[in-house]
């Protein structure tokens, strides 16, 4: 189990580094190549003798979920042709911790009532790339990860995640969620560190997110402004990504990004005409493909001295109307730690 935990942590950290692409199947260990499964296993699947609490039913063109026997803690049913989940398939699986249902054809209307009622120990529900229009419920209060990317979610009732004090990561990208449909959905989640609402139909950043949040991803929405004081309510936020939106200068209140916790800020592919005011602690600033026409150094460093300078290591300004010659004379002093400044 140490190996599984290590890869999960490594995957989460990889999502936070650099100008990013990440591979999100770190949680799926492949079944060992064994000819014989343990006797406590559905005949359609494999339960390796050296990992008898895992049942591998993935990539088998299954049209249904087999009855899960007792003692199974890790169930992999991704990459099949499943369209519904029938009542009773999990009745014996009261010890189930991980349930991976990615890449099937399951619809919300075909999840029968009471399906998840007995999964009170479930920690990870990975349900991406199906055809859900609303999140499954009720869900275990023990969940620490919920992944619903690539569905057709248009509603997310405010009480769906109520009482989930262990929930640390929520992935909701590539859905049809609006600002109104997620209002109040994340309140009270005192352990939440990562919220991904990228590629939806949001016009504003989600409201009511808990102060524990470290990473907020809202790329590829219709966001045109940031509420005044929004980041001040998130005192430990380190990574904010709002690229490919409709942000304009008038929608950026003065100092809204000037918070000391922030390490990475991605505002690329918007409609900004100036560099926003940032804190000197920021390390990565992505502003490529905006309409910036002036290098305003005072928004990066109020003043420079031997002890006052920006910690920026990466600054991207390519795809704007500024060049190296736009930099003021004191830029080298202000940006003394920068290893990458890109204009072209």
Secondary structure, 3 states (H helix, E strand, C coil): CHHHHHHHHHHHHHCCCCCCCCCCCCCCCCCCCCCCCCCCCCCCCECCHHHCCEEECCCCCCCCCCCCCCCCCEEECCCCCCCCECCCCCCCCCCCCEEECCCCCCEHHHECCCCCCCCCCCCEEECCCCECCECCCCCCCCCCEEECCCCCCCECCCCCCCCCCCCCEEECCCCCCECHHHCCCCCCCCCCCEEECCCCECCCCCCCCCCCCCEEECCCCCCCCECCCCHHHCCCCCEEECCCCCCCHHHECCCCECCCCCCEEECCCCCCCCCCCECCCCCEEECCCCCCCCCCHHHCCCCCCCCCCCCCCEEECCCCCCCHHHCCCCHHHHCCCCCEEECC
